[in-house]
C-alpha cells in the first residue's frame, strides 16, 4: 500500500517533460526486480498518456522536417504519420525498463515505426490488395493486371539535382568561353546586356544602346547576330 502511494505521489500532476528527479525515481522503480508488474504498468501507462498528445505528434513533424528532401516522406499525410508515431510510443512504453533515459530509448523506436509507416503508405505497386487476390478479376483483366503489377521506377531527386546542376554549369562554361572569343565590341555589347557569370539579363536593350551609343534597333539586331554565333559554336 505504501509503495502504491509513492507511485501515486510521484505521478501526480505530471505532464510531458518530467523533471530530472521524477525521471530518476521512475527509472529506479522500473529497474527494481521486486516491484510488482502491475505497479510498473501504472507508470508505463502514465508515461504513455502524458506523451501521446504532444511528444509523439511532435516526432511526426520532426520526422517530416528531417527528411524534407525526400519527396515520399515530404508528401506523406501527417495524420497518417501520427498513427505510426503513436504506435512507436506505445511499443516503447510497454517495453521500457528504465535502464536508459526514456527519450533516448523511445525516439529510435518511434522513427522505426514512422519508416515502416512510409513503407505501408507507399506500396511497391499500384494495384489494391483485393484485386491482387481476386482470380476472376485477374483473368478478366490480364493486361491491366500485368501493367499495374509493374513496380514504379523511382529516381533520386538529389541525383537529378546534382546531374542537372553539373550539366548546366558545363553548358554555361562553354557559352562563356565562346563569348571571350567574340570581337571586342560584340563582347562588350553582350556584357552590357547580360551578366557574364550567370548569363542573366541585367540591362534593357535601350540602356545598353545608351552605353554603346547605339540605337535600340541596332542593339537588338547585333545581339540576335551574336546569339546565332554562340549557338553555332556550341
RODOLO-774842 format. One line per 8 residues: number of its first residue (from 1); for each residue x, y, z of C-alpha. Coordinates in nm, 3 decimals. Each point is the difference from the previous one (the first is absolute). Example, Ala and Ser with C-alpha at 12.3 -4.5 7.8 and 13.67 -1.06 7.14 Angstrom:
residues 2
1) 1.230 -0.450 0.780 ~ 0.137 0.344 -0.066
END
This chain:
residues 234
1) 0.000 0.000 0.000 ~ 0.281 0.235 0.089 ~ 0.171 -0.079 -0.331 ~ -0.317 0.079 -0.200 ~ -0.033 0.329 0.189 ~ 0.357 0.090 -0.098 ~ -0.079 -0.068 -0.366 ~ -0.314 0.213 0.017
9) 0.190 0.285 0.161 ~ 0.278 -0.032 -0.256 ~ -0.235 0.025 -0.298 ~ -0.237 0.259 0.142 ~ -0.039 0.305 -0.229 ~ 0.262 -0.130 -0.243 ~ -0.008 0.116 -0.364 ~ 0.226 -0.039 -0.302
17) 0.359 0.076 0.099 ~ 0.044 -0.127 0.352 ~ 0.258 0.146 0.232 ~ 0.340 -0.167 0.033 ~ -0.090 -0.120 0.348 ~ -0.326 -0.151 -0.121 ~ 0.175 -0.190 -0.278 ~ 0.260 -0.122 0.248
25) -0.270 -0.140 0.229 ~ -0.192 -0.153 -0.293 ~ 0.309 -0.176 -0.128 ~ 0.090 -0.127 0.346 ~ -0.345 -0.155 0.042 ~ -0.002 -0.161 -0.347 ~ 0.344 -0.152 0.058 ~ -0.097 -0.156 0.331
33) -0.050 -0.375 -0.029 ~ -0.217 -0.012 0.313 ~ -0.253 0.252 -0.136 ~ -0.330 -0.156 -0.109 ~ -0.074 -0.001 -0.374 ~ -0.333 0.177 0.066 ~ 0.183 0.283 0.171 ~ 0.246 0.032 -0.289
41) -0.284 0.000 -0.252 ~ -0.165 0.290 0.183 ~ 0.315 0.203 -0.058 ~ 0.032 -0.112 -0.364 ~ -0.363 0.088 -0.074 ~ 0.046 0.338 0.164 ~ 0.307 0.072 -0.214 ~ -0.197 -0.097 -0.310
49) -0.302 0.217 0.087 ~ 0.219 0.301 0.079 ~ 0.190 -0.024 -0.329 ~ -0.255 -0.120 -0.255 ~ -0.162 0.337 -0.076 ~ 0.313 0.211 -0.026 ~ 0.332 -0.174 -0.014 ~ -0.107 -0.282 -0.234
57) -0.160 0.248 -0.242 ~ 0.305 0.226 0.028 ~ 0.209 -0.293 -0.123 ~ -0.218 -0.031 -0.311 ~ 0.067 0.363 -0.095 ~ 0.367 -0.034 0.086 ~ 0.019 -0.310 -0.221 ~ -0.149 0.188 -0.298
65) 0.235 0.295 0.051 ~ 0.305 -0.225 0.033 ~ -0.076 -0.174 -0.331 ~ -0.148 0.302 -0.179 ~ 0.214 -0.067 -0.310 ~ -0.153 -0.346 -0.040 ~ -0.313 0.049 -0.210 ~ -0.182 -0.308 0.132
73) 0.043 0.104 0.363 ~ -0.056 0.371 -0.071 ~ -0.334 -0.076 -0.167 ~ -0.114 -0.253 0.262 ~ -0.321 0.080 0.186 ~ 0.092 0.129 0.347 ~ -0.311 -0.155 0.157 ~ 0.095 -0.342 -0.133
81) 0.355 0.048 0.127 ~ -0.141 0.088 0.343 ~ -0.155 -0.346 0.017 ~ 0.340 -0.167 -0.045 ~ 0.168 0.241 0.240 ~ -0.257 -0.091 0.267 ~ 0.054 -0.368 -0.071 ~ 0.372 0.050 0.054
89) -0.065 0.184 0.328 ~ -0.234 -0.276 0.119 ~ 0.259 -0.268 -0.078 ~ 0.271 0.202 0.177 ~ -0.207 0.049 0.315 ~ -0.107 -0.366 0.022 ~ 0.361 -0.117 -0.018 ~ 0.173 0.278 0.192
97) 0.199 -0.142 0.292 ~ 0.176 0.315 0.115 ~ 0.356 -0.102 -0.087 ~ 0.055 0.311 -0.215 ~ -0.162 0.342 -0.033 ~ -0.349 -0.034 -0.146 ~ 0.039 0.248 -0.286 ~ 0.330 -0.155 -0.104
105) -0.168 -0.341 0.005 ~ -0.332 0.090 -0.164 ~ 0.095 0.233 -0.285 ~ 0.177 -0.264 -0.219 ~ -0.297 -0.232 0.049 ~ -0.245 0.271 -0.106 ~ 0.213 0.080 -0.305 ~ 0.008 -0.370 -0.088
113) -0.381 -0.011 0.010 ~ -0.022 0.318 -0.207 ~ 0.224 -0.153 -0.267 ~ -0.218 -0.311 0.004 ~ -0.298 0.231 -0.045 ~ 0.159 0.154 -0.308 ~ 0.041 -0.351 -0.140 ~ -0.364 -0.083 0.074
121) -0.122 0.324 -0.157 ~ 0.219 -0.045 -0.310 ~ -0.063 -0.353 -0.129 ~ 0.227 -0.149 -0.262 ~ -0.278 -0.009 -0.261 ~ -0.318 0.192 -0.073 ~ -0.250 -0.285 0.011 ~ -0.213 -0.037 0.319
129) 0.033 -0.324 0.191 ~ -0.362 -0.103 -0.065 ~ 0.069 -0.012 -0.375 ~ 0.332 -0.179 0.035 ~ -0.172 -0.295 0.169 ~ -0.313 0.000 -0.220 ~ 0.061 -0.275 -0.257 ~ -0.314 0.081 -0.198
137) 0.094 0.365 -0.036 ~ 0.356 -0.090 -0.102 ~ -0.125 -0.238 -0.270 ~ -0.236 0.263 -0.139 ~ 0.260 0.279 0.009 ~ 0.327 -0.172 -0.081 ~ 0.170 0.292 -0.174 ~ -0.107 0.253 0.261
145) 0.119 -0.233 0.276 ~ 0.337 -0.042 -0.172 ~ 0.046 0.376 -0.047 ~ -0.103 0.095 0.352 ~ 0.215 -0.266 0.162 ~ 0.312 0.158 -0.149 ~ 0.193 0.171 0.282 ~ 0.039 0.377 -0.042
153) 0.340 0.133 -0.102 ~ 0.133 0.242 0.259 ~ 0.264 0.259 -0.073 ~ 0.198 0.175 0.268 ~ -0.081 0.370 0.004 ~ 0.342 0.066 0.149 ~ 0.180 -0.180 -0.282 ~ -0.211 0.181 -0.260
161) 0.072 0.332 0.163 ~ 0.374 -0.061 -0.002 ~ -0.009 -0.127 -0.358 ~ -0.200 0.298 -0.122 ~ 0.224 0.242 0.183 ~ 0.317 -0.155 -0.143 ~ -0.147 -0.002 -0.349 ~ -0.112 0.360 0.032
169) 0.341 0.111 0.133 ~ 0.179 -0.173 -0.286 ~ -0.233 0.158 -0.256 ~ 0.044 0.345 0.157 ~ 0.378 -0.036 -0.007 ~ -0.012 -0.081 -0.373 ~ -0.204 0.314 -0.069 ~ 0.240 0.213 0.203
177) 0.297 -0.139 -0.192 ~ -0.168 0.091 -0.329 ~ -0.082 0.351 0.123 ~ 0.368 0.066 0.070 ~ 0.082 -0.082 -0.361 ~ -0.240 0.262 -0.142 ~ 0.108 0.326 -0.153 ~ 0.068 0.260 0.273
185) -0.307 0.214 -0.078 ~ -0.228 -0.305 -0.025 ~ 0.135 -0.129 0.330 ~ -0.047 0.343 0.158 ~ -0.360 0.025 -0.125 ~ -0.084 -0.349 0.127 ~ 0.146 0.081 0.344 ~ -0.201 0.323 0.020
193) -0.323 -0.194 -0.047 ~ 0.083 -0.327 0.181 ~ 0.187 -0.099 0.316 ~ 0.302 -0.191 -0.127 ~ 0.010 -0.223 0.311 ~ -0.365 -0.110 0.025 ~ -0.110 0.092 -0.355 ~ -0.302 0.181 0.147
201) -0.127 0.313 -0.169 ~ 0.106 0.309 0.195 ~ -0.080 0.294 -0.233 ~ -0.260 0.083 -0.262 ~ 0.093 0.044 -0.364 ~ -0.070 0.371 0.038 ~ 0.241 0.032 0.294 ~ 0.271 -0.195 -0.185
209) -0.054 0.221 -0.305 ~ 0.060 0.310 0.208 ~ 0.324 -0.148 0.134 ~ 0.119 -0.103 -0.346 ~ -0.144 0.303 -0.182 ~ -0.218 -0.240 -0.204 ~ -0.365 0.023 -0.087 ~ -0.242 -0.244 0.161
217) -0.051 -0.175 -0.334 ~ 0.373 -0.033 -0.064 ~ 0.050 -0.160 0.341 ~ -0.280 -0.247 -0.071 ~ 0.143 -0.096 -0.343 ~ 0.356 -0.033 0.128 ~ -0.103 -0.215 0.294 ~ -0.203 -0.221 -0.231
225) 0.314 -0.047 -0.213 ~ 0.220 -0.061 0.308 ~ -0.239 -0.263 0.137 ~ -0.005 -0.182 -0.334 ~ 0.380 -0.002 0.004 ~ 0.007 -0.145 0.353 ~ -0.257 -0.267 -0.086 ~ 0.190 -0.102 -0.312
233) 0.317 -0.059 0.204 ~ -0.160 -0.208 0.277
END
